[in-house]
Amino acid sequence: MDTLRAIEAFAHSVELGSLSAAARALGTTQPTISKQVMQLEQQLGVRLLRRNAAGLSATDEGQRFYERARRMLEDYEEAVTDVRAGIQQPRGLLRVSAPVTLGQRHLNAMAIEFLAQYPDIRLELLLDDRFVDPLEERIDVSLRLGGTLPQNLVGRHLATWPRVLVASPAYLTARGQPAAPQQLLEHDYLSYASGGDGVLLQGPDGLVSVPVQSRYRVNNAVALFDSVLNGAGISLQPTWMVAEPLAQGRLVRVLPDHTGPAQKAHLLYAPRRHQPLRVRVLVDFLSERIARLPGADMA
């Protein structure tokens, strides 16, 4: 049995959901794919696939084997390409996870620039505000804002942004500009839904906690930003989000001598002794580009 071809047949079957689809992708027949997968199961002594009327799916053992097999196949493909070309040329599929707002505002444009620079790479950008485990969801690189870093992943620090209080000129004209943190209690304070009540600020006199209670909380950063922009109240926002509207005068700093807890950005990826070249060039590219975003501090 050609073990490498059998593993490739198995991986395609998992990804495409059927033996016939795997056969078409590999330019062979369904009986050939079925035989290769069966021989692989016999060699390993475990059942890798479930076959029933509803379709094809990996068993628990099959899913674990698939995750390692896919990385092995990708490394093999890259090694063959390097040998044939005589030089290292990044190629293949990259799956990247990132928060929705940062992805829409900045990462999407970075992805297009990256693809223009590396024409042999394919990229899937998956925008989701929940924490995505790269190991479980076959993500090559995950961009994470804040939160505790998982110990089973490599976390590369990219940048740190302060959070600043902002409001629209119309809101401040109508309600007045707070002169001290405690005056926030007299204003409409808007916050992210999972953040809870209260705000912690760092100012000339040190840390101060203001027990503001938000009448409006929302679990989407774009909706929160738009609410502030439209005059609904005061909000704490990272500088990468508000640098442009502040420069344009569409937003105004509130309590400019005070900042909230900083927001840190990290790239997360699986710990591997030899990362595929396409992952390495993406990590380097994003590290350089994200550090350029407004207000970023590499310290």
Solvent accessible surface area in square Angstrom, and as a share of the most:
residue,aa,sasa,rsa
1,M,106,0.47
2,D,77,0.40
3,T,52,0.30
4,L,58,0.29
5,R,146,0.53
6,A,0,0.00
7,I,15,0.07
8,E,56,0.25
9,A,0,0.00
10,F,0,0.00
11,A,0,0.00
12,H,38,0.17
13,S,0,0.00
14,V,35,0.20
15,E,67,0.30
16,L,87,0.43
17,G,31,0.30
18,S,37,0.24
19,L,18,0.09
20,S,45,0.29
21,A,18,0.14
22,A,0,0.00
23,A,4,0.03
24,R,175,0.64
25,A,61,0.47
26,L,57,0.28
27,G,71,0.68
28,T,51,0.30
29,T,79,0.46
30,Q,74,0.33
31,P,91,0.57
32,T,52,0.30
33,I,0,0.00
34,S,23,0.15
35,K,125,0.53
36,Q,36,0.16
37,V,0,0.00
38,M,97,0.43
39,Q,57,0.25
40,L,1,0.01
41,E,21,0.09
42,Q,131,0.58
43,Q,108,0.48
44,L,73,0.36
45,G,65,0.62
46,V,60,0.34
47,R,142,0.52
48,L,1,0.00
49,L,0,0.00
50,R,96,0.35
51,R,93,0.34
52,N,92,0.47
53,A,119,0.92
54,A,103,0.80
55,G,34,0.33
56,L,29,0.15
57,S,52,0.34
58,A,19,0.15
59,T,12,0.07
60,D,96,0.50
61,E,77,0.35
62,G,0,0.00
63,Q,66,0.29
64,R,146,0.53
65,F,51,0.21
66,Y,2,0.01
67,E,40,0.18
68,R,176,0.64
69,A,4,0.03
70,R,37,0.14
71,R,72,0.26
72,M,83,0.37
73,L,15,0.07
74,E,30,0.13
75,D,50,0.26
76,Y,111,0.42
77,E,80,0.36
78,E,16,0.07
79,A,52,0.40
80,V,38,0.22
81,T,22,0.13
82,D,28,0.14
83,V,123,0.71
84,R,205,0.75
85,A,57,0.44
86,G,63,0.61
87,I,115,0.58
88,Q,111,0.49
89,Q,54,0.24
90,P,9,0.06
91,R,84,0.31
92,G,10,0.10
93,L,42,0.21
94,L,0,0.00
95,R,46,0.17
96,V,3,0.02
97,S,4,0.03
98,A,1,0.01
99,P,22,0.14
100,V,32,0.19
101,T,6,0.04
102,L,2,0.01
103,G,0,0.00
104,Q,104,0.46
105,R,94,0.34
106,H,45,0.20
107,L,5,0.02
108,N,77,0.39
109,A,68,0.53
110,M,17,0.07
111,A,12,0.09
112,I,109,0.55
113,E,76,0.34
114,F,1,0.00
115,L,56,0.28
116,A,86,0.67
117,Q,97,0.43
118,Y,38,0.14
119,P,104,0.65
120,D,59,0.30
121,I,8,0.04
122,R,152,0.55
123,L,33,0.16
124,E,66,0.29
125,L,43,0.21
126,L,67,0.33
127,L,63,0.31
128,D,48,0.25
129,D,71,0.37
130,R,133,0.48
131,F,82,0.34
132,V,10,0.06
133,D,30,0.16
134,P,4,0.02
135,L,55,0.28
136,E,127,0.57
137,E,60,0.27
138,R,83,0.30
139,I,11,0.06
140,D,36,0.19
141,V,0,0.00
142,S,4,0.03
143,L,5,0.02
144,R,45,0.17
145,L,40,0.20
146,G,25,0.24
147,G,63,0.61
148,T,119,0.69
149,L,60,0.30
150,P,33,0.21
151,Q,187,0.83
152,N,79,0.41
153,L,16,0.08
154,V,56,0.32
155,G,35,0.34
156,R,92,0.34
157,H,63,0.28
158,L,1,0.00
159,A,0,0.00
160,T,16,0.09
161,W,0,0.00
162,P,45,0.28
163,R,61,0.22
164,V,3,0.02
165,L,0,0.00
166,V,0,0.00
167,A,0,0.00
168,S,4,0.03
169,P,57,0.36
170,A,72,0.56
171,Y,11,0.04
172,L,20,0.10
173,T,121,0.70
174,A,83,0.64
175,R,105,0.38
176,G,32,0.31
177,Q,88,0.39
178,P,4,0.03
179,A,85,0.66
180,A,40,0.31
181,P,20,0.12
182,Q,90,0.40
183,Q,66,0.29
184,L,1,0.01
185,L,91,0.45
186,E,123,0.55
187,H,27,0.12
188,D,35,0.18
189,Y,14,0.05
190,L,7,0.03
191,S,14,0.09
192,Y,73,0.28
193,A,41,0.32
194,S,98,0.63
195,G,59,0.56
196,G,31,0.30
197,D,83,0.43
198,G,30,0.29
199,V,10,0.06
200,L,79,0.39
201,L,0,0.00
202,Q,86,0.38
203,G,13,0.12
204,P,101,0.64
205,D,146,0.76
206,G,26,0.25
207,L,121,0.60
208,V,41,0.23
209,S,75,0.49
210,V,0,0.00
211,P,87,0.55
212,V,4,0.02
213,Q,142,0.63
214,S,20,0.13
215,R,210,0.77
216,Y,99,0.38
217,R,106,0.39
218,V,24,0.14
219,N,108,0.55
220,N,50,0.26
221,A,32,0.25
222,V,35,0.20
223,A,35,0.27
224,L,10,0.05
225,F,9,0.04
226,D,55,0.29
227,S,20,0.13
228,V,0,0.00
229,L,43,0.21
230,N,126,0.64
231,G,24,0.23
232,A,46,0.35
233,G,0,0.00
234,I,1,0.00
235,S,1,0.01
236,L,30,0.15
237,Q,7,0.03
238,P,15,0.09
239,T,19,0.11
240,W,15,0.05
241,M,8,0.04
242,V,0,0.00
243,A,29,0.23
244,E,110,0.49
245,P,5,0.03
246,L,46,0.23
247,A,93,0.72
248,Q,105,0.47
249,G,42,0.40
250,R,107,0.39
251,L,3,0.02
252,V,52,0.30
253,R,69,0.25
254,V,0,0.00
255,L,9,0.04
256,P,85,0.53
257,D,100,0.52
258,H,24,0.11
259,T,44,0.25
260,G,9,0.08
261,P,68,0.43
262,A,53,0.41
263,Q,20,0.09
264,K,102,0.43
265,A,0,0.00
266,H,25,0.11
267,L,0,0.00
268,L,1,0.00
269,Y,30,0.11
270,A,17,0.13
271,P,79,0.50
272,R,66,0.24
273,R,219,0.80
274,H,128,0.57
275,Q,28,0.12
276,P,6,0.04
277,L,17,0.08
278,R,5,0.02
279,V,5,0.03
280,R,97,0.35
281,V,24,0.14
282,L,3,0.02
283,V,6,0.03
284,D,79,0.41
285,F,12,0.05
286,L,5,0.03
287,S,16,0.10
288,E,73,0.33
289,R,43,0.16
290,I,1,0.00
291,A,28,0.22
292,R,158,0.58
293,L,17,0.08
294,P,54,0.34
295,G,47,0.46
296,A,29,0.22
297,D,73,0.38
298,M,107,0.48
299,A,105,0.81
